[in-house]
Amino acid sequence: MDTQEFEALIRLLKTRFEKHKNRHAGLDWAGVQARLEVSPDKLKSLYEMEATGGEPDVVGLDEQSGEFIFFDCAAESPKGRRSLCYDREALDSRKEHKPANSVLDMAAAMGIELLTEDEYRYLQQFGAFDSKTSSWLATPAEIRALDGAIFGDYRYGRVFIYHNGAQSYYGVRGFRASLRV
């Protein structure tokens, strides 16, 4: 990232932070910015989250590590991260109509982690996320061992967690992620 991109991203993140104070009550922007300024690799990941439509914002602070926790806070699953199989194994198992990538490969390349089921439920306290889309979630090993993967959405005023074959992909299913800075 060049200096202008860095400064523009910092301004955007600050504006979002100030607009959505309910997501991070009791936290101040100065502390977040200080961490970002000494973490260029994390800032690059936030840039990627933003570029793919995630609208990352601070949703908490890990008291033990002192890390700020960012989640994708776009109303719908990020547009630049949709139509993906769950992981490389699922992608390789498709005989035809393969998507361009897998969720886990894309997340790893971006330096971010998929939201867990608990994190997804936590996110939902800040609004109705995925009311028209759905998002792949970090899948427990015992489910993945059976060729499945989990995803969530928000319908009828509640969060639903479902399962699907890991090799499936849909134009309205992407993935949400977290990043600790």
Secondary structure, 3 states (H helix, E strand, C coil): CCHHHHHHHHHHHHHHHHHCHHHHCCCCHHHHHHHHHCCHHHHHHHHHHHHCCCCEEEEEECCCCCCEEEEECCCCCCHHHCCCECCHHHHHHCCCCCCCCEHHHHHHHHCCEECCHHHHHHHHHHCCCCCCCEEECCCCHHHHCCCEEEEEEEECCEEEEEEEECCCCCCCEEECEEEEC
